[in-house]
Amino acid sequence: MCLDFGAFVEISPGKEGLVHVSEMKEERVDKPSDVVKEGDHVAVKLLAIDDRGRLVLSMKAAQRELSNKK
């Protein structure tokens, strides 16, 4: 689900986290819906679990790691 501030990504059935708009791409993203659509499969990296148990995810960190492995 895309919102103005990012997108929620399901990483396993019933488990989802937020990819903030600032963690989607290296360059500035104005609208998360320009980057991802509902149903897209994207690579994410878990950055943190906040004090409320919410997952903080990053697409750009995952892409950096994938690029470094090549």
N, CA, C and O atoms as CSV, one atom per row, in Angstrom:
chain,resi,resn,atom,element,x,y,z
A,1,MET,N,N,0.844,-1.174,0.000
A,1,MET,CA,C,0.000,0.000,0.000
A,1,MET,C,C,0.888,1.235,0.000
A,1,MET,O,O,1.740,1.385,0.876
A,2,CYS,N,N,0.700,2.115,-0.966
A,2,CYS,CA,C,1.468,3.355,-1.058
A,2,CYS,C,C,0.725,4.490,-0.364
A,2,CYS,O,O,-0.491,4.640,-0.486
A,3,LEU,N,N,1.485,5.264,0.351
A,3,LEU,CA,C,0.987,6.479,0.984
A,3,LEU,C,C,1.931,7.611,0.583
A,3,LEU,O,O,2.929,7.368,-0.095
A,4,ASP,N,N,1.632,8.828,0.988
A,4,ASP,CA,C,2.476,9.967,0.633
A,4,ASP,C,C,3.883,9.841,1.192
A,4,ASP,O,O,4.828,10.362,0.600
A,5,PHE,N,N,4.043,9.158,2.323
A,5,PHE,CA,C,5.337,9.102,3.008
A,5,PHE,C,C,6.101,7.813,2.772
A,5,PHE,O,O,7.218,7.668,3.270
A,6,GLY,N,N,5.537,6.874,2.029
A,6,GLY,CA,C,6.229,5.617,1.763
A,6,GLY,C,C,5.273,4.515,1.363
A,6,GLY,O,O,4.149,4.763,0.928
A,7,ALA,N,N,5.752,3.281,1.522
A,7,ALA,CA,C,4.938,2.127,1.132
A,7,ALA,C,C,5.110,1.018,2.167
A,7,ALA,O,O,6.202,0.800,2.691
A,8,PHE,N,N,4.024,0.334,2.443
A,8,PHE,CA,C,4.086,-0.826,3.305
A,8,PHE,C,C,4.366,-2.047,2.435
A,8,PHE,O,O,3.746,-2.240,1.390
A,9,VAL,N,N,5.313,-2.865,2.890
A,9,VAL,CA,C,5.761,-4.030,2.139
A,9,VAL,C,C,5.562,-5.266,3.000
A,9,VAL,O,O,5.996,-5.309,4.151
A,10,GLU,N,N,4.903,-6.270,2.435
A,10,GLU,CA,C,4.727,-7.539,3.143
A,10,GLU,C,C,5.962,-8.400,2.891
A,10,GLU,O,O,6.255,-8.757,1.750
A,11,ILE,N,N,6.692,-8.734,3.975
A,11,ILE,CA,C,7.917,-9.517,3.811
A,11,ILE,C,C,7.675,-11.003,4.046
A,11,ILE,O,O,8.481,-11.835,3.632
A,12,SER,N,N,6.590,-11.335,4.696
A,12,SER,CA,C,6.118,-12.709,4.842
A,12,SER,C,C,4.638,-12.612,5.167
A,12,SER,O,O,4.166,-11.544,5.556
A,13,PRO,N,N,3.896,-13.701,5.017
A,13,PRO,CA,C,2.450,-13.615,5.265
A,13,PRO,C,C,2.128,-13.034,6.646
A,13,PRO,O,O,2.523,-13.579,7.677
A,14,GLY,N,N,1.405,-11.923,6.634
A,14,GLY,CA,C,1.000,-11.282,7.875
A,14,GLY,C,C,2.054,-10.407,8.529
A,14,GLY,O,O,1.804,-9.844,9.595
A,15,LYS,N,N,3.224,-10.278,7.920
A,15,LYS,CA,C,4.312,-9.466,8.494
A,15,LYS,C,C,4.706,-8.405,7.487
A,15,LYS,O,O,5.188,-8.724,6.400
A,16,GLU,N,N,4.504,-7.133,7.843
A,16,GLU,CA,C,4.855,-6.067,6.922
A,16,GLU,C,C,5.599,-4.949,7.642
A,16,GLU,O,O,5.552,-4.822,8.865
A,17,GLY,N,N,6.280,-4.151,6.844
A,17,GLY,CA,C,7.021,-3.022,7.373
A,17,GLY,C,C,6.939,-1.861,6.406
A,17,GLY,O,O,6.412,-1.980,5.300
A,18,LEU,N,N,7.471,-0.738,6.849
A,18,LEU,CA,C,7.416,0.487,6.056
A,18,LEU,C,C,8.743,0.765,5.369
A,18,LEU,O,O,9.809,0.690,5.979
A,19,VAL,N,N,8.652,1.086,4.087
A,19,VAL,CA,C,9.785,1.657,3.357
A,19,VAL,C,C,9.458,3.140,3.216
A,19,VAL,O,O,8.590,3.524,2.431
A,20,HIS,N,N,10.166,3.972,3.988
A,20,HIS,CA,C,9.937,5.415,3.925
A,20,HIS,C,C,10.366,5.918,2.548
A,20,HIS,O,O,11.260,5.345,1.924
A,21,VAL,N,N,9.741,6.966,2.085
A,21,VAL,CA,C,10.031,7.526,0.767
A,21,VAL,C,C,11.529,7.824,0.615
A,21,VAL,O,O,12.066,7.707,-0.486
A,22,SER,N,N,12.199,8.199,1.684
A,22,SER,CA,C,13.631,8.500,1.624
A,22,SER,C,C,14.495,7.253,1.492
A,22,SER,O,O,15.693,7.361,1.229
A,23,GLU,N,N,13.910,6.072,1.669
A,23,GLU,CA,C,14.639,4.807,1.572
A,23,GLU,C,C,14.294,4.017,0.311
A,23,GLU,O,O,14.646,2.843,0.198
A,24,MET,N,N,13.604,4.657,-0.636
A,24,MET,CA,C,13.201,3.952,-1.851
A,24,MET,C,C,14.283,3.946,-2.930
A,24,MET,O,O,14.555,2.906,-3.530
A,25,LYS,N,N,14.895,5.094,-3.175
A,25,LYS,CA,C,15.908,5.221,-4.229
A,25,LYS,C,C,16.975,6.189,-3.748
A,25,LYS,O,O,16.759,6.968,-2.820
A,26,GLU,N,N,18.137,6.124,-4.402
A,26,GLU,CA,C,19.212,7.056,-4.068
A,26,GLU,C,C,18.805,8.499,-4.398
A,26,GLU,O,O,19.135,9.431,-3.665
A,27,GLU,N,N,18.087,8.664,-5.509
A,27,GLU,CA,C,17.640,10.002,-5.880
A,27,GLU,C,C,16.303,10.309,-5.185
A,27,GLU,O,O,15.622,9.415,-4.683
A,28,ARG,N,N,15.961,11.579,-5.175
A,28,ARG,CA,C,14.726,12.026,-4.517
A,28,ARG,C,C,13.501,11.408,-5.187
A,28,ARG,O,O,13.407,11.343,-6.412
A,29,VAL,N,N,12.572,10.962,-4.359
A,29,VAL,CA,C,11.307,10.407,-4.835
A,29,VAL,C,C,10.195,11.339,-4.361
A,29,VAL,O,O,10.040,11.571,-3.162
A,30,ASP,N,N,9.423,11.871,-5.309
A,30,ASP,CA,C,8.315,12.750,-4.942
A,30,ASP,C,C,7.079,11.951,-4.543
A,30,ASP,O,O,6.417,12.261,-3.552
A,31,LYS,N,N,6.779,10.925,-5.324
A,31,LYS,CA,C,5.589,10.124,-5.051
A,31,LYS,C,C,5.972,8.645,-5.012
A,31,LYS,O,O,6.431,8.105,-6.018
A,32,PRO,N,N,5.791,7.986,-3.877
A,32,PRO,CA,C,6.102,6.556,-3.789
A,32,PRO,C,C,5.400,5.727,-4.859
A,32,PRO,O,O,5.938,4.712,-5.303
A,33,SER,N,N,4.218,6.140,-5.273
A,33,SER,CA,C,3.482,5.390,-6.297
A,33,SER,C,C,4.165,5.448,-7.661
A,33,SER,O,O,3.831,4.662,-8.547
A,34,ASP,N,N,5.121,6.370,-7.844
A,34,ASP,CA,C,5.909,6.399,-9.079
A,34,ASP,C,C,6.974,5.303,-9.076
A,34,ASP,O,O,7.491,4.941,-10.133
A,35,VAL,N,N,7.305,4.772,-7.897
A,35,VAL,CA,C,8.361,3.782,-7.747
A,35,VAL,C,C,7.802,2.370,-7.612
A,35,VAL,O,O,8.305,1.436,-8.237
A,36,VAL,N,N,6.769,2.216,-6.802
A,36,VAL,CA,C,6.175,0.894,-6.572
A,36,VAL,C,C,4.657,0.949,-6.711
A,36,VAL,O,O,4.010,1.963,-6.449
A,37,LYS,N,N,4.136,-0.170,-7.128
A,37,LYS,CA,C,2.681,-0.342,-7.232
A,37,LYS,C,C,2.292,-1.544,-6.391
A,37,LYS,O,O,3.117,-2.423,-6.143
A,38,GLU,N,N,1.063,-1.587,-5.957
A,38,GLU,CA,C,0.580,-2.728,-5.187
A,38,GLU,C,C,0.761,-4.006,-6.011
A,38,GLU,O,O,0.385,-4.066,-7.181
A,39,GLY,N,N,1.340,-5.013,-5.379
A,39,GLY,CA,C,1.590,-6.277,-6.048
A,39,GLY,C,C,3.009,-6.423,-6.566
A,39,GLY,O,O,3.422,-7.527,-6.921
A,40,ASP,N,N,3.773,-5.320,-6.618
A,40,ASP,CA,C,5.174,-5.398,-7.045
A,40,ASP,C,C,5.987,-6.219,-6.047
A,40,ASP,O,O,5.702,-6.220,-4.849
A,41,HIS,N,N,6.996,-6.911,-6.551
A,41,HIS,CA,C,7.961,-7.612,-5.711
A,41,HIS,C,C,9.219,-6.761,-5.693
A,41,HIS,O,O,9.772,-6.445,-6.746
A,42,VAL,N,N,9.673,-6.389,-4.507
A,42,VAL,CA,C,10.864,-5.554,-4.377
A,42,VAL,C,C,11.803,-6.148,-3.336
A,42,VAL,O,O,11.366,-6.827,-2.406
A,43,ALA,N,N,13.088,-5.889,-3.500
A,43,ALA,CA,C,14.080,-6.297,-2.507
A,43,ALA,C,C,14.145,-5.221,-1.432
A,43,ALA,O,O,14.189,-4.030,-1.737
A,44,VAL,N,N,14.151,-5.647,-0.175
A,44,VAL,CA,C,14.264,-4.723,0.946
A,44,VAL,C,C,15.281,-5.257,1.951
A,44,VAL,O,O,15.552,-6.456,2.014
A,45,LYS,N,N,15.829,-4.342,2.724
A,45,LYS,CA,C,16.728,-4.703,3.814
A,45,LYS,C,C,16.111,-4.185,5.105
A,45,LYS,O,O,15.611,-3.061,5.156
A,46,LEU,N,N,16.149,-5.005,6.144
A,46,LEU,CA,C,15.657,-4.594,7.449
A,46,LEU,C,C,16.698,-3.690,8.093
A,46,LEU,O,O,17.824,-4.115,8.349
A,47,LEU,N,N,16.319,-2.435,8.356
A,47,LEU,CA,C,17.223,-1.485,8.988
A,47,LEU,C,C,17.084,-1.514,10.505
A,47,LEU,O,O,18.071,-1.398,11.231
A,48,ALA,N,N,15.855,-1.669,10.971
A,48,ALA,CA,C,15.615,-1.609,12.416
A,48,ALA,C,C,14.230,-2.142,12.737
A,48,ALA,O,O,13.363,-2.271,11.872
A,49,ILE,N,N,14.064,-2.440,13.994
A,49,ILE,CA,C,12.740,-2.719,14.559
A,49,ILE,C,C,12.560,-1.672,15.643
A,49,ILE,O,O,13.317,-1.642,16.614
A,50,ASP,N,N,11.561,-0.812,15.482
A,50,ASP,CA,C,11.416,0.290,16.439
A,50,ASP,C,C,10.877,-0.202,17.778
A,50,ASP,O,O,10.579,-1.385,17.943
A,51,ASP,N,N,10.756,0.709,18.721
A,51,ASP,CA,C,10.342,0.344,20.077
A,51,ASP,C,C,8.908,-0.166,20.158
A,51,ASP,O,O,8.497,-0.698,21.190
A,52,ARG,N,N,8.149,-0.009,19.086
A,52,ARG,CA,C,6.784,-0.538,19.031
A,52,ARG,C,C,6.699,-1.828,18.213
A,52,ARG,O,O,5.611,-2.338,17.946
A,53,GLY,N,N,7.869,-2.344,17.821
A,53,GLY,CA,C,7.913,-3.596,17.073
A,53,GLY,C,C,7.680,-3.466,15.584
A,53,GLY,O,O,7.494,-4.468,14.894
A,54,ARG,N,N,7.687,-2.242,15.077
A,54,ARG,CA,C,7.466,-2.017,13.647
A,54,ARG,C,C,8.776,-2.180,12.883
A,54,ARG,O,O,9.838,-1.776,13.356
A,55,LEU,N,N,8.685,-2.777,11.698
A,55,LEU,CA,C,9.854,-3.001,10.861
A,55,LEU,C,C,10.147,-1.771,10.022
A,55,LEU,O,O,9.251,-1.211,9.390
A,56,VAL,N,N,11.409,-1.351,10.018
A,56,VAL,CA,C,11.868,-0.226,9.206
A,56,VAL,C,C,12.701,-0.827,8.078
A,56,VAL,O,O,13.747,-1.429,8.320
A,57,LEU,N,N,12.228,-0.658,6.841
A,57,LEU,CA,C,12.830,-1.306,5.681
A,57,LEU,C,C,13.436,-0.292,4.718
A,57,LEU,O,O,13.049,0.877,4.700
A,58,SER,N,N,14.401,-0.763,3.913
A,58,SER,CA,C,15.026,0.101,2.916
A,58,SER,C,C,15.191,-0.643,1.601
A,58,SER,O,O,15.758,-1.735,1.563
A,59,MET,N,N,14.697,-0.051,0.530
A,59,MET,CA,C,14.916,-0.594,-0.808
A,59,MET,C,C,16.295,-0.191,-1.312
A,59,MET,O,O,16.964,-0.985,-1.974
A,60,LYS,N,N,16.736,1.040,-1.008
A,60,LYS,CA,C,18.024,1.490,-1.546
A,60,LYS,C,C,19.186,0.768,-0.869
A,60,LYS,O,O,20.197,0.519,-1.526
A,61,ALA,N,N,19.089,0.425,0.399
A,61,ALA,CA,C,20.153,-0.347,1.058
A,61,ALA,C,C,20.225,-1.752,0.480
A,61,ALA,O,O,21.314,-2.295,0.298
A,62,ALA,N,N,19.078,-2.340,0.191
A,62,ALA,CA,C,19.055,-3.675,-0.418
A,62,ALA,C,C,19.681,-3.630,-1.801
A,62,ALA,O,O,20.438,-4.531,-2.162
A,63,GLN,N,N,19.384,-2.606,-2.578
A,63,GLN,CA,C,19.945,-2.473,-3.922
A,63,GLN,C,C,21.454,-2.287,-3.870
A,63,GLN,O,O,22.177,-2.848,-4.693
A,64,ARG,N,N,21.939,-1.499,-2.900
A,64,ARG,CA,C,23.387,-1.314,-2.734
A,64,ARG,C,C,24.070,-2.647,-2.458
A,64,ARG,O,O,25.109,-2.949,-3.045
A,65,GLU,N,N,23.489,-3.446,-1.564
A,65,GLU,CA,C,24.082,-4.747,-1.233
A,65,GLU,C,C,24.079,-5.676,-2.435
A,65,GLU,O,O,25.063,-6.371,-2.687
A,66,LEU,N,N,22.984,-5.692,-3.175
A,66,LEU,CA,C,22.914,-6.536,-4.372
A,66,LEU,C,C,23.943,-6.093,-5.405
A,66,LEU,O,O,24.551,-6.939,-6.060
A,67,SER,N,N,24.152,-4.794,-5.566
A,67,SER,CA,C,25.128,-4.274,-6.516
A,67,SER,C,C,26.553,-4.630,-6.096
A,67,SER,O,O,27.393,-4.926,-6.946
A,68,ASN,N,N,26.826,-4.604,-4.805
A,68,ASN,CA,C,28.173,-4.917,-4.293
A,68,ASN,C,C,28.517,-6.384,-4.441
A,68,ASN,O,O,29.697,-6.732,-4.495
A,69,LYS,N,N,27.520,-7.257,-4.507
A,69,LYS,CA,C,27.770,-8.697,-4.633
A,69,LYS,C,C,28.083,-9.108,-6.060
A,69,LYS,O,O,28.572,-10.214,-6.288
A,70,LYS,N,N,27.811,-8.245,-7.021
A,70,LYS,CA,C,28.028,-8.580,-8.433
A,70,LYS,C,C,29.465,-8.424,-8.821
A,70,LYS,O,O,29.823,-8.665,-9.974
